[in-house]
Amino acid sequence: MNNFENINTQNIEAENVEVHEKELNRKLEAIQLTYAEERYRKELEMGNDSVSFADFIEQNTGIISRLKTGYDRSLSDKLDDEDIFLENIKKEIDDMYAEKNERWQEKMLEVLDYAHNRLDPRKESWEGVERLGILHYTVSKAKKGLSEYGIGEMGDIMEIHIEEMYKQKDRSFTAQSFKQSLAGLAERIAKDHLCVSDIVAKSWMLDSNLTKYIGFETIKKTEDLDNFSTWWQFIDKDGQINKKRLDQLMKTGKPPFQVALTRINVEDFLRKYLPEECKGDVILKEYSPQAKAMREFREAFGVGFDSADPEGIVGLFSGSDLYAELYKNGDLDEVIDFLVEMKIKGYTHQQITNMKNERLDAISERLRKKIKFEEYVDKKIHIE
């Protein structure tokens, strides 16, 4: 792939981590554009012209998925509907590619920069993210893409993330430091996160013996490049482009590492990592039967909301055994009215889930008081 020879892989020199991250992401997008253009050109040479260049970028790079993630985190009323927003950007990409002047890639990067700045993701999107050692973690309910593997059926999900090493100048990443962070996490679970049933990690770093070393089970691996985080494997520990790995992509057309989705259930995790002084009887919590039914409803509701027309929102509740009585009594009128308004404005279910809104908070609190059941029940385990 000769075009890779023109990629600027000079080291980034920035005054702070935030500027460094922005410049690094721009370099990663430039690499992805070059990768996509080289592969797309060869597809055209073979007569395969069934997709546009922008569609090819969406299918073979993480550029569009990064925009989708930013859109879901953004609550700007100035944004178009997500499909329109993305289609407008893809049209600009196709128009620039059709012109194909010598600055086509630079112009595309400018369009992408403008789009990222327009999304203006909220600082509050990091609320709920906790740090422990070299790890970040979040605790949430069942998620699409995880529930199909039975993850989150019995309780909450803890997702752990290894922050890029260049952002952790005061920390060193080794297999041992990973284990130490996991031990601290086990203690925190037994104290503060009793409702967690599964611990999940997803990273290219786990396409290695590290997964077995830390005691996690690999659920699946993928070498698909349509997720921006997959491209983080081309960053070295100093936050610069890893030329050796990039060279491998140039030669083979495939990334050096696959992205591995791994998990471990909470009992096995505590048995492996809970410090000796904390072992013995531990009282955890798991979903009650009613809460399991609620989880199943939420999963179906997310899909139903995004595909429904505004007038169809009411049917998502009235047709549910869980909510039929509340709907009949008029207890759901407030939340239905709010969701219909959000649907008309073009919000997705994921955006509403991320939303910070006093009206929504008040409605949710009143509704919780009417739905009377225990969400969790005690689960006693013994850790030796």
Secondary structure as UniProt FT lines:
FT   HELIX           2..6
FT   HELIX           17..45
FT   TURN            46..47
FT   HELIX           53..60
FT   HELIX           63..73
FT   TURN            77..78
FT   HELIX           82..99
FT   TURN            102..103
FT   HELIX           104..119
FT   HELIX           123..126
FT   TURN            127..128
FT   STRAND          130..132
FT   TURN            133..134
FT   STRAND          135..140
FT   TURN            144..146
FT   HELIX           147..149
FT   TURN            150..152
FT   STRAND          156..162
FT   HELIX           165..167
FT   TURN            169..170
FT   HELIX           175..192
FT   TURN            194..195
FT   STRAND          196..203
FT   HELIX           204..206
FT   HELIX           210..214
FT   STRAND          217..222
FT   HELIX           228..234
FT   TURN            237..238
FT   HELIX           243..252
FT   STRAND          259..265
FT   HELIX           266..273
FT   HELIX           276..278
FT   STRAND          280..287
FT   HELIX           289..307
FT   HELIX           310..312
FT   HELIX           313..318
FT   TURN            321..323
FT   HELIX           324..328
FT   TURN            329..332
FT   HELIX           333..345
FT   HELIX           349..354
FT   HELIX           358..370
FT   STRAND          376..383
//
